[in-house]
Each structure stands twice: as structure tokens, then as C-alpha cells.
């Protein structure tokens, strides 16, 4: 029997191992390639353009030098003894929240129903300051969006939904919260989905290209969903039988025995 014929399976197995362990091109792995040539053309106001949407939860505090005059414009502070308890984990009382209804309105003390849909925090604060100034001298208005969440799914280390304490978060920061993409994540095709005015918008972003920083989806908004698609290697691996590695080991042993027997 031709010994070369017996060595063919060995050569085939070695070829598979070399192919699997071969180096992956830098272009498929490294983020923000060409960053030194990319021009960041973001409008200065883009970082301030997080708009208030229906179903958002807002905290609005009004203070002034004469605090007694500002009290009627604040929701009651609730504590652990109240059935409507909005206390923090530490048990300290905190302001109740305004729920933005489906039409974009909140019911504000004294001022009544206010349409806050489509404005950012600063714009709402300025509008409230103008109206409350009729009753309170030099009021200070603080507005926060307290239900800012994002979801990161797919080929990341820790997929899940994350609460964002700051108002601004970029796509790389969101991936960092999820432990970054795994080596099997498709970096040039990251999906960001967003609800806006009752419509679901989406965009695929290439994180290997530095120009991604100019995308309107680079900075995230409340309730955005990020999905990292598995690359072709991971998709192919998912189609393999779980016992494939066992079968390959058995085949390797049999081939080795055949070689020893024919010597």
C-alpha cells in the first residue's frame, strides 16, 4: 500500500489546524482605523440634543434664595413611609418623577399641563425658568432624565440592559459597559436601533472606520438597542456538531495507529 495515501488524512488535519490558527488581518479587528485623517464634523450642539420623549421619567427641582416661594413648584419628597416610595437604594428620600405621557405632556405644579416632547433638558429648564420667574425671583431649575437605559446584545462579553447615569454616552462606551465585543463580533457591521416619533430607525456602523464618529447614531439616546452580529467564523462554528472535536481526536489517534502499523 502506498504510504503517501495513508499520510493524506494527516496532511488534511494539519491543513485545517493551520487554517484555523492563521492570523486575522488587522483591518478586521482594530477599531477606528484612520483616526488621524478623520475629521470630526459633529455639531457642537449634538452633544446637547438628547430630546425628551414620551414615557421618559424626569426629575425637576426648583430652588431659589427664598426657598419657601419655590416649594409649591416641586413635587413632594417621598420617604420610606410613603406608599408612593421613590427612595434610593440607600434609603434616602428623593424627588418624585414626572412621567411624560404619550402625547409628550407632564402635569407641573401651578403651571398645569406642559408639552415637553422634543426639547432637551436645557431648553425645558429655560422655559420653566421664564414661567416660574413670574412667581419666584431668580429661580434655579434642574432637569434630569432618570430612565436613560440602553441594551447591548449579541457577541459581547456581558450582554444586557444598562442604566446610564450621565446624559451622554457613545457607542464605544456602551460596548465597554458590556465588556467589549468578543473576538467573534463583526466590527464593521454593528447595528444600532432607535425609536423616534413612533418609528424604529436603525443604522449599521463600521467601528473599524474612524469616520464612524460622525454618525448621528454614534452618540446614543434613551432606549437605544445595540446588536453585535457574529462574524462568519462564529456562524460556521455554530453549525458544527458539538462532538466534532471528539471525532477529530479519535480520527487523529486512528491515523497515528495506521502510520505505526505500516512502518
Backbone torsions as a table, in degrees:
resi	resn	phi	psi	omega
1	UNK	NA	138.5	-179.6
2	UNK	-68.3	120.3	-178.3
3	UNK	-66.2	-28.9	179.0
4	UNK	-62.6	-32.9	179.0
5	UNK	-63.9	-37.8	179.3
6	UNK	-71.0	-27.0	-178.7
7	UNK	-81.0	-12.6	-178.7
8	UNK	-56.0	-45.0	177.6
9	UNK	-60.9	-36.7	179.0
10	UNK	-64.1	-45.1	179.2
11	UNK	-61.3	-39.3	-179.7
12	UNK	-65.0	-43.2	-179.8
13	UNK	-64.1	-42.7	179.0
14	UNK	-62.0	-39.1	179.3
15	UNK	-62.5	-41.2	179.5
16	UNK	-63.8	-44.9	-178.7
17	UNK	-62.3	-43.3	179.7
18	UNK	-64.0	-39.5	-179.5
19	UNK	-65.7	-41.5	-177.5
20	UNK	-69.1	-37.6	-175.3
21	UNK	-92.8	6.0	-179.8
22	UNK	-68.7	157.4	-175.8
23	UNK	-68.1	141.5	174.6
24	UNK	-88.3	135.4	-179.5
25	UNK	-57.4	143.6	179.7
26	UNK	-57.8	-35.3	-176.9
27	UNK	-62.1	-21.2	-177.8
28	UNK	-92.2	-8.3	-172.0
29	UNK	-117.7	-44.4	-169.3
30	UNK	-76.3	134.3	177.7
31	UNK	-79.1	155.7	168.5
32	UNK	52.0	48.5	177.8
33	UNK	-71.2	136.4	-177.8
34	UNK	80.5	26.0	-177.0
35	UNK	-63.5	-32.2	-179.1
36	UNK	-68.3	-24.0	177.6
37	UNK	-92.3	-18.2	-176.3
38	UNK	-71.9	140.4	177.6
39	UNK	-107.4	120.8	179.7
40	UNK	-79.3	108.1	-174.4
41	UNK	-105.0	18.2	179.4
42	UNK	-61.8	133.9	173.9
43	UNK	-64.4	143.0	-178.3
44	UNK	-59.4	-25.9	-177.9
45	UNK	-86.1	-6.5	-176.1
46	UNK	-63.9	-34.9	179.2
47	UNK	-71.8	-10.3	-179.7
48	UNK	-112.0	14.4	-170.0
49	UNK	-103.8	17.9	176.8
50	UNK	-66.1	112.1	-173.4
51	UNK	-90.2	146.5	176.0
52	UNK	-76.2	135.1	-175.7
53	UNK	-123.7	161.9	173.2
54	UNK	-55.3	144.8	-179.2
55	UNK	75.4	3.7	172.0
56	UNK	-70.9	152.2	173.0
57	UNK	-108.5	125.9	-177.5
58	UNK	-118.3	141.8	164.7
59	UNK	-109.7	131.6	-179.6
60	UNK	-129.4	117.4	178.1
61	UNK	-113.4	139.9	179.1
62	UNK	-120.0	124.3	177.7
63	UNK	-132.3	163.7	-178.9
64	UNK	-163.6	169.7	177.9
65	UNK	-60.4	-40.3	174.0
66	UNK	-97.4	86.3	-172.3
67	UNK	-62.2	-30.0	179.2
68	UNK	-58.6	-35.8	-179.9
69	UNK	-71.7	-24.8	-177.5
70	UNK	-87.3	-18.1	-175.6
71	UNK	-55.4	-43.3	-178.5
72	UNK	-61.5	-17.4	-178.5
73	UNK	-94.2	7.2	177.5
74	UNK	-114.6	143.4	171.3
75	UNK	-69.2	152.6	-179.7
76	UNK	-60.5	143.8	173.1
77	UNK	-82.0	125.9	-176.1
78	UNK	-101.3	151.6	178.6
79	UNK	-125.7	-175.1	-173.3
80	UNK	-65.3	-18.0	-178.8
81	UNK	-87.4	-0.5	-177.1
82	UNK	-99.9	139.9	179.5
83	UNK	-67.4	-27.8	175.1
84	UNK	-91.8	69.1	-169.7
85	UNK	-91.9	119.8	175.7
86	UNK	-114.7	33.3	-176.4
87	UNK	-71.1	155.9	177.8
88	UNK	-80.5	176.7	-179.6
89	UNK	-61.1	-34.9	-178.2
90	UNK	-73.3	-7.3	179.3
91	UNK	88.1	0.2	-179.8
92	UNK	-79.2	140.2	179.6
93	UNK	-66.8	153.9	179.8
94	UNK	-147.0	167.6	-179.4
95	UNK	-67.4	144.3	170.6
96	UNK	-69.2	162.6	-176.8
97	UNK	-106.3	151.7	171.9
98	UNK	-94.2	126.8	175.0
99	UNK	-93.7	121.0	177.6
100	UNK	-75.2	121.3	-176.7
101	UNK	-76.1	179.2	-175.2
102	UNK	-61.5	-23.9	178.4
103	UNK	-94.0	-0.7	176.8
104	UNK	92.5	18.6	-176.8
105	UNK	-106.5	151.2	167.5
106	UNK	-125.7	152.8	178.4
107	UNK	-98.4	103.3	-173.8
108	UNK	-99.6	138.2	-179.7
109	UNK	-54.7	140.9	177.4
110	UNK	69.1	-49.2	-174.9
111	UNK	-79.7	-20.4	179.1
112	UNK	84.8	-151.9	-175.9
113	UNK	-75.2	125.6	-179.9
114	UNK	-122.8	134.2	176.4
115	UNK	-86.7	114.5	-177.0
116	UNK	-113.7	1.6	-177.9
117	UNK	-65.8	132.7	173.6
118	UNK	85.0	1.9	176.5
119	UNK	-108.1	158.2	176.4
120	UNK	-93.9	178.1	-175.7
121	UNK	-59.9	-44.6	-177.3
122	UNK	-64.5	-40.6	179.8
123	UNK	-64.9	-41.0	178.4
124	UNK	-65.9	-41.8	179.5
125	UNK	-61.4	-41.9	179.7
126	UNK	-66.3	-39.8	179.1
127	UNK	-64.6	-43.9	179.0
128	UNK	-65.6	-39.0	179.5
129	UNK	-61.1	-41.5	179.9
130	UNK	-62.4	-42.6	-176.7
131	UNK	-75.3	-39.7	-177.1
132	UNK	-74.6	-22.0	179.0
133	UNK	-61.5	-18.1	176.5
134	UNK	-69.5	-21.7	-176.2
135	UNK	-114.7	-29.4	-174.0
136	UNK	-127.2	135.0	180.0
137	UNK	-79.1	127.5	176.4
138	UNK	49.5	59.2	179.3
139	UNK	-71.9	151.2	175.2
140	UNK	-113.9	121.0	-174.9
141	UNK	-111.0	129.8	176.0
142	UNK	-122.7	123.3	-178.5
143	UNK	-119.7	133.6	176.4
144	UNK	-135.3	145.3	171.2
145	UNK	-96.2	116.1	-170.3
146	UNK	-102.5	-0.8	179.4
147	UNK	-115.9	36.4	-179.7
148	UNK	-76.2	109.0	178.8
149	UNK	-129.2	151.6	171.4
150	UNK	-133.9	154.7	177.2
151	UNK	-120.3	134.8	179.2
152	UNK	-121.7	120.2	-174.6
153	UNK	-126.0	166.3	174.6
154	UNK	94.4	-144.0	-173.2
155	UNK	-80.7	68.5	173.3
156	UNK	-128.1	164.5	-175.7
157	UNK	-68.0	-44.0	-177.5
158	UNK	-131.3	80.2	178.3
159	UNK	-64.2	150.1	179.1
160	UNK	163.9	-174.5	177.5
161	UNK	-108.2	132.7	-172.6
162	UNK	-123.3	136.1	173.5
163	UNK	-82.7	134.5	-177.8
164	UNK	-108.7	116.6	-178.9
165	UNK	-78.8	-31.2	177.3
166	UNK	-90.5	158.8	-177.4
167	UNK	-80.6	-21.2	-173.7
168	UNK	-117.8	129.5	176.1
169	UNK	-148.1	135.6	179.7
170	UNK	-94.2	167.6	179.5
171	UNK	-60.2	-46.1	177.3
172	UNK	-60.3	-36.2	178.0
173	UNK	-66.1	-38.5	177.7
174	UNK	-63.6	-42.7	177.3
175	UNK	-64.3	-32.9	177.1
176	UNK	-64.4	-38.0	177.0
177	UNK	-61.8	-31.6	-179.6
178	UNK	-90.9	12.2	177.7
179	UNK	81.5	15.0	179.3
180	UNK	73.2	165.4	176.4
181	UNK	-68.9	146.4	171.8
182	UNK	-73.6	170.2	-179.9
183	UNK	-64.3	-15.9	-178.8
184	UNK	-93.6	0.9	180.0
185	UNK	-76.0	142.9	-180.0
186	UNK	-85.8	97.5	-171.4
187	UNK	-70.4	-23.4	-177.0
188	UNK	-92.7	9.5	-175.1
189	UNK	-149.9	54.0	-178.8
190	UNK	-87.1	125.0	-175.9
191	UNK	-91.7	131.8	172.3
192	UNK	-119.8	123.8	179.5
193	UNK	-112.7	140.9	-173.6
194	UNK	-144.5	137.2	174.8
195	UNK	-95.7	129.4	-178.3
196	UNK	-147.5	119.5	-179.8
197	UNK	54.9	41.4	177.7
198	UNK	78.8	4.5	-179.1
199	UNK	-119.8	141.1	176.8
200	UNK	-91.1	116.0	176.7
201	UNK	-100.5	156.6	177.4
202	UNK	-152.8	158.7	176.0
203	UNK	-154.6	141.6	175.4
204	UNK	-95.3	128.4	-176.4
205	UNK	-115.0	139.2	179.0
206	UNK	-100.0	102.9	-177.0
207	UNK	-77.1	-7.9	174.6
208	UNK	-83.1	-9.7	-178.8
209	UNK	-107.2	122.6	-176.3
210	UNK	-62.3	-22.9	-179.8
211	UNK	-67.8	-4.8	177.4
212	UNK	-60.6	-24.0	-178.4
213	UNK	-67.1	-14.2	179.5
214	UNK	-92.7	-0.8	-179.4
215	UNK	-76.4	141.3	175.5
216	UNK	-66.3	-11.7	177.8
217	UNK	-96.5	0.3	-179.3
218	UNK	-67.6	-41.8	173.1
219	UNK	-93.9	127.9	-169.9
220	UNK	-87.0	158.8	176.1
221	UNK	-119.3	168.2	-177.5
222	UNK	-58.4	136.3	177.9
223	UNK	71.4	15.0	172.9
224	UNK	-64.9	148.9	177.7
225	UNK	-120.7	127.8	178.1
226	UNK	-109.6	129.1	177.9
227	UNK	-124.2	124.1	178.8
228	UNK	-101.4	113.3	-177.6
229	UNK	-75.3	141.0	175.2
230	UNK	-69.6	145.6	178.8
231	UNK	-77.0	176.7	-174.0
232	UNK	-62.9	-35.6	179.9
233	UNK	-62.6	-41.5	179.8
234	UNK	-70.1	-37.1	177.9
235	UNK	-64.1	-41.2	178.1
236	UNK	-66.6	-39.4	-179.6
237	UNK	-63.5	-34.1	-178.4
238	UNK	-67.8	-19.8	-179.7
239	UNK	-87.8	-8.0	179.9
240	UNK	-76.5	151.1	173.1
241	UNK	-68.4	140.2	-178.2
242	UNK	-61.8	-23.8	-178.6
243	UNK	-92.9	9.7	-177.3
244	UNK	-58.2	-41.9	-178.6
245	UNK	-62.9	-35.1	178.2
246	UNK	-66.8	-43.6	179.9
247	UNK	-63.1	-40.3	179.6
248	UNK	-64.6	-39.3	179.1
249	UNK	-64.0	-44.1	178.7
250	UNK	-62.4	-42.9	179.4
251	UNK	-62.0	-39.5	179.8
252	UNK	-63.8	-41.9	178.7
253	UNK	-63.0	-45.0	-179.9
254	UNK	-62.0	-41.7	179.0
255	UNK	-63.4	-41.4	179.3
256	UNK	-62.5	-41.1	178.2
257	UNK	-63.9	-39.6	179.3
258	UNK	-63.2	-39.5	179.0
259	UNK	-65.1	-41.7	180.0
260	UNK	-66.6	-38.8	-178.1
261	UNK	-66.4	-37.2	-174.4
262	UNK	-84.5	-2.7	177.8
263	UNK	-70.1	NA	NA
